[in-house]
Amino acid sequence: MARNVGFLLLSFLSFFIGLSVADWNILDHKEKHKLGISLKNYCESWRINVELNNIRGFDVVPEECVDFIGKYMTSTQYNIDSERAIEECSVYLSSCFTMNGDGKDAWIFDIDDTLLSTVPYYKKHRFGGEQLNLSSLEEWMKEKKGTALEHSRNLFKEIKGRGLKIFLISSRGEHLRDATVDNLVKVGYYGWTGLILRGSEDSCKTVQQYKAEQRKRLIENGYRIWGIVGDQWSSLQGLPTVKRTFKLPNSLYYVV
Ligand SMILES: *[C@@H]1O[C@H](CO)[C@@H](O)[C@H](O)[C@H]1NC(C)=O
């Protein structure tokens, strides 16, 4: 009997604890509504957390944020955000770079969405809201329609002018070499020292692993890498590290 009462009491208690947890969630939800969390707030928060590398490896832009991301990636704000990142490269070079004179001072750039914009492609593919179709993206790359990111092009010229050697390390495959060179030159990039693309031996590696290996090779060849500009964390992370890295905004896709 006593045991039964205890059991009943316990059931009652857990029932109320259950209720209060549910209540708390409801209140929390209402609180959020009162604060006016809108879809725009939600999507901006998604975007910033992608940039902070808290949200990793997403396949597609969340359906409800496709419009928001599309607007951002074609906005003045995106342009200003990119310009600011590039300005910081200039500030860093002005204050920290000293030329060694042995021809081994170097800088690394990504290509897609760092030097060349793929936004014109993604405009036709729901701004990352649909699963990547690599053959369709590569067909577009072969058409050499990538536009220059203006601020990046200015930095490219500045870096060349300072006497650094420029290496382009891209996750594009070797088979796209001719199209890539043509596209780069057409929109005003020339005078790089190396254009490194993915060979068949790299096909099973992650992009981060492949790019880190290419940096290692450059460093073994005596290059001092002063900085990397890229729009993907996989271009900046991994060993060996370099003196400074600069991340350009990109919430269209995530390369691992
Ligand atoms: C991917 O793109 C290619 C080339 O445009 C097209 O032929 C193919 O149907 C697409 N695949 C899918 C799954 O949409």
The ligand as a MOL file (V3000), in Angstrom:
LIG
                    3D

  0  0  0     0  0            999 V3000
M  V30 BEGIN CTAB
M  V30 COUNTS 14 14 0 0 0
M  V30 BEGIN ATOM
M  V30 1 C 23.5190 17.8720 -64.0250 0
M  V30 2 O 23.9000 18.7030 -65.0790 0
M  V30 3 C 24.0580 18.0460 -66.3250 0
M  V30 4 C 24.6680 19.0490 -67.2930 0
M  V30 5 O 23.9540 20.2470 -67.3480 0
M  V30 6 C 22.6990 17.5170 -66.7680 0
M  V30 7 O 22.8170 16.8540 -67.9990 0
M  V30 8 C 22.1870 16.5610 -65.6840 0
M  V30 9 O 20.8790 16.1590 -66.0200 0
M  V30 10 C 22.1670 17.2290 -64.3310 0
M  V30 11 N 21.8790 16.2280 -63.3300 0
M  V30 12 C 20.8950 16.4010 -62.4520 0
M  V30 13 C 20.7410 15.3100 -61.4570 0
M  V30 14 O 20.1860 17.3780 -62.4350 0
M  V30 END ATOM
M  V30 BEGIN BOND
M  V30 1 1 1 2
M  V30 2 1 1 10
M  V30 3 1 2 3
M  V30 4 1 3 4
M  V30 5 1 3 6
M  V30 6 1 4 5
M  V30 7 1 6 7
M  V30 8 1 6 8
M  V30 9 1 8 9
M  V30 10 1 8 10
M  V30 11 1 10 11
M  V30 12 1 11 12
M  V30 13 1 12 13
M  V30 14 2 12 14
M  V30 END BOND
M  V30 END CTAB
M  END
